[in-house]
Amino acid sequence: MTRSQEIDVTENSLVGELKKHIGAGRIRFQQERHTDHLLGMEINGVTVTEDLQVLVLELSKLSPRPITITSVIRGGRGHHSLGRAVDLNEDVAPVLLPLIGTPDPVERLSIDELIFDAGTVGKTNRNLWNFDRGKPHSYGETTLAQHRNHIHFSVRHRG
């Protein structure tokens, strides 16, 4: 059990709901430390945002298969270093992204970026589900090449 799983939370809380989905196997982690990150443990002064937790919970509800988180908080620059991004396994892309990668869910879930090379799942339009700043966006070859083996989501900054 990770330290974050030992935190006492009410059953109705967001963290409590995430724990239920983790316990049921709907949310999995490539590395155990990602569990702590998602559940709100501070890492070098950074915690994930509530909007990111809401997004992950919604992704786990919508996906017919379990989602596997491959990255949450990490150093460097960008949304991951601010606790506003998560990367998921690419095998859920064909069924999950048609449900999420459209303007209405992007707006409702405060998605800033959604990046995935749809060509890896046989789509002609490699930018089919991609968004930047909450708007459909066509990323270049370098960015698409970096997002063939995972789906990147980030949420907007509030404040």
C-alpha positions, 0 to 999 in steps of 0.5 A: 500500500502506498502512503497516499492510499493510507490517507483517510478520505470520505467515500464521496470524495474525488480521491475516494472515487479514484481509489475505488477505480484503482481498487477495481482495476479500472485505473492501473499504473506503470509505476507505483509512484504514479499512484501517489501522484494521482492521489495528490501526494506533493512531489517537489512542491507540485501536486496534481490539480483537481481538474486532472483527477476529475479527467482521469476518473472520467477517462476510467469511466468511459474506457471499456478497458482499464487505463494504464497511467504511464506518467503524471508529475515529472521534472522539466518544463510543461504541463507534467511539471505543473501537475496538469498532465497525464499520459495513458497507454495507447491501446485504449485510443481506438475506443476512448478517443472518439468519446473524448477527442471532440469539442464538447467533452474537451470543453466539459473536462477542461482539456487543454492538450490532447496529443496522440498519433492516430496513424498508429491505430490506422487512421488516415488523419494522424491529428484526428483527436488532437487539441491544443488550448482546447481547440482542434490542432494539427501537430507536426511530425516531431510531436506526433512521433513522440506520441505514438506509444501513449496518449497525452492529456493536460488540463487548463490552468485555472487562476 
